[in-house]
Each structure stands twice: as structure tokens, then as C-alpha cells.
Amino acid sequence: MIQLVFATNNKNKVAEIQHIISDGFLVQSLQDIGCTEDIEETEPTIEGNALLKARYVNSRYGVNVFADDTGLEVEALDYRPGVYSARYAGHGATYAANVSKLLSEMHGLENRRARFKTVFALIIDNKEFLFEGIVNGVITHETRGSNGFGYDPVFLPDGYDTTFAQMTLDVKNTISHRALAFFKMVDYLQQNYW
């Protein structure tokens, strides 16, 4: 069985990943390996932050590891908030504050095109790999729905008439940026290590 550490302390994420990835892999959290440090995201890109977290854990704990980072990129805002999505309204900002700032900055703008981008960085057998998932869509003029988190209430993916926050988790998890990137990584692992 191949052991992989997911660079997160979110047990729900770890359980969800373990359920999807298959019986040939054991997925552990940072807590499982005794990593209690807060890994600060200081890179200027989504890819850089995912790699930073994976490299940190790999170099200090000597384990096979994967990490992810996600950003919302809005065309009319020069692709902001991007790497700063989680702290767009400032450090410690709530999801609601980030969404409010985004909608305020987009007030009166006709171009509502945006995309969610997730990158998973995998370090296994001292080799690094990146897996990207992108979902294109538009930013709505107001929040819609109460499911999900972050910018989900204002992101309407192409081909759908509901925001991510109006979708069930099952539907969102089949089309989301995170799911697309994750399934690329799982496919690679299953083809090469299972």
C-alpha cells in the first residue's frame, strides 16, 4: 500500500480523498504525521503555493505528499483575486467579506467572465508533478444559494443555470476545478503506482 500525506489538517478532506483514491493508497493528514506548523502561502502563483506546501512537508518529514491551492481569476479585474482569493478582503477575512469586496469591485462591469483554478502538487519518489483543474464561468450580480463556501454563491459555471452554491455537493464534486485537478492526479497515481 502506498502512503500519501495530504498537506491539510482538514480530516473531512482527507476522508473524502481516501474514499475516492482507491484501496491501494493510504492518505494521511498533517496531524497524522505530527506536522503542526502553519505553512504560510508566500508564493505569487497558485502553482507556487501548492508546490511550497508539498515541498515543505516532503523536505521536513521525508514522505510522499500532495498539496493544493485554488484561486478565482476574474478577467475584468486583471485576473484578481487569484492567489489572494482566500484573503481578498484582508487577512482573516470571512467568505462573505471576500464576496462583498468582489461584487463591489465588479459593480457596473459588463464583462463578468471568470474561472476557478485549482492546482495539486504531488511529490512522490522525489519527483514533482502538477495537476491543474479549471472551470470557466461568470460572476453573478448577487449571491445565490447557501451550499459550498468561498465564492461559490457568485460563480455560475458555463453550461449551468445554478451557481456552485445552489448545486448539491455530488453535482459540484463532479464538475469543480478541484475535482478536475484531483482526478487527473488520481489517474496518474493509479496508472503508475497501483
C-alpha positions as CSV (number, residue, x, y, z in Angstrom):
1,M,0.0,0.0,0.0
2,I,1.3,3.4,-0.9
3,Q,1.2,6.1,1.8
4,L,0.5,9.7,0.8
5,V,0.2,12.7,3.1
6,F,-2.3,15.4,2.1
7,A,-0.9,18.7,3.3
8,T,-4.0,19.6,5.2
9,N,-5.3,19.3,8.7
10,N,-8.9,19.0,7.5
11,K,-10.0,15.4,8.4
12,N,-13.1,15.7,6.2
13,K,-10.9,16.4,3.2
14,V,-8.6,13.5,4.0
15,A,-11.6,11.1,4.4
16,E,-13.1,12.3,1.2
17,I,-9.9,11.8,-0.7
18,Q,-9.3,8.4,0.8
19,H,-12.7,7.3,-0.3
20,I,-12.1,8.4,-3.9
21,I,-8.5,7.4,-4.4
22,S,-8.8,3.6,-4.0
23,D,-7.8,0.8,-1.7
24,G,-4.2,0.8,-3.0
25,F,-3.4,4.1,-1.1
26,L,-3.4,5.3,2.5
27,V,-4.0,9.0,2.8
28,Q,-2.9,10.8,5.9
29,S,-3.3,14.3,7.2
30,L,-0.5,16.6,8.5
31,Q,-1.8,15.8,12.0
32,D,-1.3,12.1,11.4
33,I,2.4,12.7,10.8
34,G,2.9,15.2,13.7
35,C,3.1,18.3,11.5
36,T,1.5,21.1,13.5
37,E,3.2,24.1,11.7
38,D,1.2,26.6,9.9
39,I,2.6,26.6,6.3
40,E,2.3,30.2,5.1
41,E,1.5,30.6,1.5
42,T,4.0,33.2,0.2
43,E,4.4,32.4,-3.5
44,P,2.9,34.7,-6.1
45,T,1.1,31.9,-8.0
46,I,-1.3,29.2,-7.3
47,E,1.2,26.6,-8.6
48,G,3.9,28.1,-6.4
49,N,1.8,27.8,-3.2
50,A,0.8,24.2,-3.9
51,L,4.5,23.3,-4.5
52,L,5.6,25.3,-1.5
53,K,3.3,23.3,0.9
54,A,4.2,20.0,-0.7
55,R,8.0,20.7,-0.6
56,Y,7.8,21.9,3.0
57,V,6.2,18.6,4.1
58,N,8.4,16.4,1.9
59,S,11.7,18.0,3.0
60,R,10.9,18.0,6.7
61,Y,9.1,14.7,7.0
62,G,10.5,12.7,4.1
63,V,7.1,11.5,3.0
64,N,5.2,11.3,-0.3
65,V,2.9,14.2,-0.3
66,F,0.3,16.3,-2.2
67,A,-1.0,19.8,-1.6
68,D,-3.5,22.0,-3.4
69,D,-4.2,25.7,-3.9
70,T,-7.1,27.4,-5.5
71,G,-7.9,30.8,-6.8
72,L,-10.7,32.7,-8.5
73,E,-9.5,34.7,-11.6
74,V,-11.8,37.4,-12.9
75,E,-11.0,38.8,-16.4
76,A,-12.2,42.4,-15.8
77,L,-10.2,42.6,-12.6
78,D,-6.9,41.7,-14.3
79,Y,-7.4,38.1,-13.0
80,R,-7.7,39.1,-9.4
81,P,-8.2,37.9,-6.7
82,G,-6.2,34.9,-8.0
83,V,-3.6,33.8,-5.5
84,Y,-5.1,36.1,-2.9
85,S,-8.6,34.7,-3.1
86,A,-8.8,33.5,0.5
87,R,-7.7,36.8,1.9
88,Y,-9.0,39.2,-0.8
89,A,-10.7,41.5,1.8
90,G,-7.7,41.2,4.1
91,H,-6.1,38.6,6.4
92,G,-8.7,36.8,8.4
93,A,-11.5,37.9,6.1
94,T,-14.7,35.9,6.1
95,Y,-16.1,34.3,2.9
96,A,-18.9,36.9,3.0
97,A,-16.4,39.8,3.2
98,N,-14.4,38.5,0.2
99,V,-17.6,38.1,-1.9
100,S,-18.8,41.5,-0.9
101,K,-15.5,43.1,-2.0
102,L,-15.6,41.2,-5.3
103,L,-19.1,42.3,-6.1
104,S,-18.3,45.8,-5.1
105,E,-15.3,46.0,-7.5
106,M,-17.4,44.4,-10.3
107,H,-20.3,46.9,-9.9
108,G,-21.2,48.2,-13.3
109,L,-18.8,46.0,-15.2
110,E,-20.3,44.2,-18.2
111,N,-17.5,41.6,-18.5
112,R,-18.3,39.0,-15.8
113,R,-16.1,36.2,-17.2
114,A,-14.1,34.3,-14.5
115,R,-12.6,31.0,-13.8
116,F,-11.8,28.9,-10.8
117,K,-8.4,27.2,-10.9
118,T,-7.0,24.5,-8.6
119,V,-3.5,23.0,-8.8
120,F,-2.5,19.9,-7.0
121,A,1.3,19.5,-6.4
122,L,2.4,15.9,-5.9
123,I,5.8,14.8,-4.7
124,I,6.3,11.1,-4.9
125,D,9.6,9.2,-5.0
126,N,11.3,12.6,-5.0
127,K,9.7,13.6,-8.3
128,E,7.3,16.6,-8.6
129,F,4.1,16.8,-10.6
130,L,1.4,19.4,-11.1
131,F,-2.2,18.7,-12.0
132,E,-4.5,21.6,-12.9
133,G,-8.3,21.9,-13.0
134,I,-10.1,24.9,-14.4
135,V,-13.8,25.7,-14.6
136,N,-14.9,28.7,-16.6
137,G,-18.0,30.7,-15.9
138,V,-19.3,34.1,-14.9
139,I,-19.7,36.1,-11.7
140,T,-23.4,36.8,-10.9
141,H,-24.6,40.2,-9.7
142,E,-25.8,38.9,-6.4
143,T,-25.2,35.8,-4.2
144,R,-27.3,32.7,-4.9
145,G,-27.5,29.6,-2.9
146,S,-26.3,28.5,0.5
147,N,-24.2,25.4,-0.2
148,G,-20.5,25.4,-0.7
149,F,-18.1,28.0,0.6
150,G,-15.9,30.9,-0.6
151,Y,-17.0,32.4,-3.9
152,D,-19.5,29.6,-4.7
153,P,-22.6,31.8,-4.3
154,V,-21.5,34.1,-7.1
155,F,-19.8,31.7,-9.5
156,L,-22.1,30.4,-12.3
157,P,-20.2,27.7,-14.3
158,D,-20.5,27.6,-18.1
159,G,-23.4,25.3,-19.2
160,Y,-25.3,25.5,-15.9
161,D,-28.1,27.8,-14.6
162,T,-27.2,27.4,-11.0
163,T,-24.2,28.7,-9.0
164,F,-21.9,26.3,-7.2
165,A,-23.7,27.3,-4.0
166,Q,-27.0,26.2,-5.5
167,M,-25.7,22.8,-6.6
168,T,-25.7,19.6,-4.5
169,L,-22.2,18.6,-3.3
170,D,-22.5,15.5,-5.5
171,V,-23.0,17.6,-8.7
172,K,-20.4,20.2,-7.7
173,N,-17.8,17.4,-7.0
174,T,-18.1,16.0,-10.5
175,I,-17.5,19.3,-12.3
176,S,-15.5,21.5,-10.0
177,H,-12.0,22.8,-10.6
178,R,-10.8,20.9,-7.5
179,A,-12.4,17.7,-8.7
180,L,-10.9,18.0,-12.2
181,A,-7.4,18.5,-10.8
182,F,-7.7,15.8,-8.3
183,F,-9.0,13.2,-10.7
184,K,-6.0,13.9,-13.0
185,M,-3.7,13.2,-10.1
186,V,-5.6,10.1,-9.1
187,D,-5.4,8.8,-12.7
188,Y,-1.7,9.4,-12.7
189,L,-1.2,7.5,-9.4
190,Q,-3.4,4.6,-10.4
191,Q,-1.6,4.2,-13.8
192,N,1.9,4.4,-12.3
193,Y,1.7,3.2,-8.7
194,W,-1.2,0.9,-8.2
